[in-house]
Amino acid sequence: MIRHAGLRALQGLLVLLVSSFAIYMLLGLMPGDPVDLMASGNPNMTPADVERLRALYGVDRPLLDRYGEWLSGLLHGDLGYSRMFAKPVLETIGPYLANTAALMLAAFALALALGLPLGLLAAARRGGKLDAAINAFAFVSAAIPTFWLGLLLIMVFSVVLGWLPASALPPPGAGGFWVHAQALILPVATLALVETGEYARHMRAAASEALAQDWIRTARAKGASELRVVLGHALRNALVPVATVAALGFGGLFSGALVTETIFAYPGMGKLIYDAVMASDFNLALACLLMAATLVIAANFAADVVYALLDPRVGASRAGGAP
């Protein structure tokens, strides 16, 4: 188990290194740079000033040299300076990262809490009316665009009913815990409902396959109750393939958060990436995109660890042991 986790962590670091190189090159090849924006906004800037600023920002050097310098700074905990916020990137990202973490974790937990039991219930009642209803909800949930669902929830619960605020997170110092919790309900519900249907569909498929196995029929023949058969025997085996979907879904929440954060004016990482790219704040955009890649890699690493915990044969085979 430890060897398996170590190998997967090493692979994740290598993937992260390649991702950082690709992201840096793509951003570096984008038309325009911070100096061009400064020159376009200041007609009094002379060509000599432009060249001096290019040398100061290092944009006059080859991309590979700039990447090597940036990577060296990263290893020393220095992600550069944000031109848009006029302060170090690490200081800029902190509050936005905390906001996105709260949003994503709450949405992920809610989606799992709804999707997995619904999928398990549909598998236990396969072919019935309840199964058909859950399947219909799952397909509709997976097909709804995030932006449309967010606008619909705002229209119903904020404009028509007036129960919840349309804009997430009040200004710092305004209101208490309940005020902030109310502001999170709609964006969390938007992200969670979109993911719930996918988790329910995959859980139903995995649980249906597990319930069709011979050892399930043997358990029933021995007199085990249906609840014990489903929860005690089928659930653990069904969770193995669902772990992959959950890990990918957690990483996918980051991209969904971009739309949700924009709709609800939520100060999170998704909106920060959009603003940084539009403002050509390369240091900030690079750090944010790298964190997004880190999140996806970490989610896949967590899925591999869960595999090994749910089925020790997975860890043994991947680590080079006996299958």
N, C-alpha and C positions, 0 to 999 in steps of 0.2 A: 504493500500500500504506500509506504513512504517513498520507495523507489519510483513507483508509478507517478506519484504527485510531483516528485523532483524532476522527472523527465518532462512532464507536461509543463511545469513552470519554466524550464529551460527553453522548450519550444515556444512558449508564449513570449519570452523575452526576445528571442530571435525574430518572431513575427512582428513584435513591437518595433524592433530596430528597423526592419524593412519598411514598416508602415511609416515610421518617422521620416525615412529617406524619401519615400514616394510623396508624402504630404508636403515636405519641404520643397521638393522639385516642382510639384504642381503649383504651389503658391508662388514660387519664384519665377515660374514661366508665365504667370498671369500678366496681361498688359498693364503698364503703369506701376508705380511704386510710391512710397511716401514722399519722396522728393518731388516727383511729378505733381502730386496733389498740392504740395506746398507752393510750387512754382505757379500752378494754375490759379491758386487763390491769392497770390501776391504779385501783382503786375510790376512792382518795383524791384523784384529779384533779378539780378543780373546773371548771365551765364557763368561768371566766376563764382557767384554765390551757390549756384546749382552744383557745380563741380565740387566745391568745398563741402557741401552738405552730403553729396554722394560718397565722398571719402569718409566723412564723419559717420554716416550710417552704414558704410561698408558695402553699399549696393553697386560699387564700381568694380568689385572683385568677382571672380568666377563663382558660380553657384556651389561647386564642390568645396571650395575653400570656405565659403560662408557656412555651409552645412557642417563642416568639421569644427568650426569655431562654435557654432550653436550647440552641437552635440557635446563638446567639451564643457560648455557652460551648463548644459542640462545635468551632466554628471556631477557638477559642483553645486547644483541646486539653483542655478541662475537661468531663468527663462526669458530674460531680456526686459525691455521697457515698453510699456504700452503707450503709443503716441496718442491714442484716442482719450485715455483717462489720465495721461501725464503722471503715471506712477508705475512701479514694477508690476510685471504680469502676475506674479504670485499674490500680491496684495489685491489685485483687481479681481482675480478669479474666485478667491475664497468665499465671499458672500453668495455669489451666483451658484457656485458648486454646492453649497449647503442647501440652497433653495431647491435646486434640481434634485438633489439626493432625497430630500423630504417628499417631493412630488412623485418621483419614480418609485421609491420604496413603498409609499402608501398605495399607489396605483397597482404595483406588482402584487402586493399582499392581497389587495381586494380582488384582483382578477383571479388569483389562485384560489382564494377562499370561495369564490362563486363558480369558477369554471370546473375545477376538479370534482366537487360533489355533484354538479349537474351532469358531467360526463359519466361519472360512476353510476348515478341514478338512471341515466338513459340506457346504459349497458345492462343494468340489472332488470330493466323493464323493456328490453329490446323488442321492437315490433308493435308496441302498444301506443296508445294515444299520448302518454307522457313522453315517450321516446320521440314521437313525431313533433311534439311541441318544443322540446328542447333542441332538436335538430333545426327546426325552423328559426328559433331564437339565435342559435349559433351561427347559421348562415347569414342572417340579417346583421348580426353584430359584426361579423368579420367583413361584411361588404360595405358597411357604413363608413364614409370618409371622415377622418378625424375632425377636419375643419367644419363640416356640415353638422356633425353631432354637437360640437362645442357651441356653435351658433344656435342650434335648436335648444339646447339646455339653457343658454342665456335668455332666449326669447321666452321660454316657458316659466322658468323659476325666478328670473330676475325682472323681466319686463312685465309679464302678465300677472304672475302670482306675487312677485315682490318678496319672496322668501329669502333669497340668497343674493349676495353682491355679485355683479357681473365682472368686476375687476379683482384679480387675486392680490392678496397681501396689501393691507393698508400701509400708510407711511410709517417709518420706524417710530416707535413710542406711542402710536395711536392704538388704543384699545388693548384688551388683554388676550388671554389664550383663546377664549371662545370666539372672539372677533377674527383672529387669524385662522382658527379651525374652520369657521364658516366660509372664509375666503378660499379655502383649499378644496371645499367639497365639489364644486363644479369642475375644476380642472382635473382632479383625481378621478371623478366619475367618468369624464370624457375619455381619459386614457385607459381606465380599467374596463369599461364596457366594450371598447374595441378589441381588447385582448381576451376578454372572457370567452367569447364565442370560439376562438381558435383553441384555447385550452380545453374547452368542453368537447369539441369535435375529436381532438387527438386522444383525450382521456377515454371517450366512449369507444373509439376504435381499439385502443390498447386493452381496455378492460374487457371488451367483447371477445377479443382474441384469447385473453387469459381465461375467461370463463368457459371457453370451448375446449380447453385442454382435458386430457384424460384424468389427471390428478384432481381436477375440480369435480368430475363425475364420481371419482372414488370418495372424495370428502363428503359429497352429498349422500352417497350410498351408505356411508358409515353413520349417517344421521346428523351431520353438522347442520346447524341452522343456516338459512340464507344469508343472514347478517354476518355470521362468522365466515361463511364461504367468500363473501364479497370483500369484507374488510380484513379478514385474517389471512386469506390465501391469494386472492386475485389482485388486491390493491398493490402490494409490494412489487409484483412482477409487471403490473401495468405502469408503474411509476418510472421504470427504466427508460422507455422511449420518450415518455412525456418530459423527462428531465432535459432532453435536448431542445425540445420546443420551448420550454420555460426559459432556458438559458438564452436562446436566440431571441425570444420575446422580450427578455429584460434588456438586452442590448438594443433591440428595435425600439424600445420605449424612448430612447434618447432622440431618435429621429422624429418620432411622434410628438415628443415634447417641444420640438421647435415650432410646430404648427400650434399646439395647444398654448404654449407660452406667449406666442404672438397674439392669439385671439383674446386671451385673458390678461394681456399686459403683465405677464408674470416674469419677474426678474431672475431668469434662470440661464443655464448654459446654452440652451438652444437659441434663445434670442440673442445672447451675447455673441455666439458664432456668426449669426446673420449680420449683426451690427459691425463686427470686426472685419468680416469679408467685404462688406459694402464700403467701409471706411478705409480699406487697404491697410489695416493695422495688422501686419503680417505676424509679428511676434505673438500678439494676443490670439489671432486666428489659429496659428500653428499650435499653440499650447492647448487651446480648447479642442481642436480636432484630434490631437494626440491623446487627450484625456478620454475622448469618445472612443477611440480605438482601444485604449487601455481597458475601458469598461467592457467592451465586447469580448476582448481576450480573457479578462477576469471572469466573465460570465461563463465562457466555454470551459475555463479551468475548473470553475465550481461544478459544472455539469459532469466533468470527468471524475471529480472526487465523489460526487453523489453516485455515479455509476458504480464505482468501486465499493461504496458502502452498501448499495442495494444489492449488487451482485459481485461478490469477491472474484468470480472467474474473469470478469472484465479487467480488473486491475492486474491479475496474474498473467493473463495473456498479453496485455499491452506492455507489461514490464519485462516480457521475455520468459515468463514462467510457464508452467503447464497450463493448457487451456481447461 
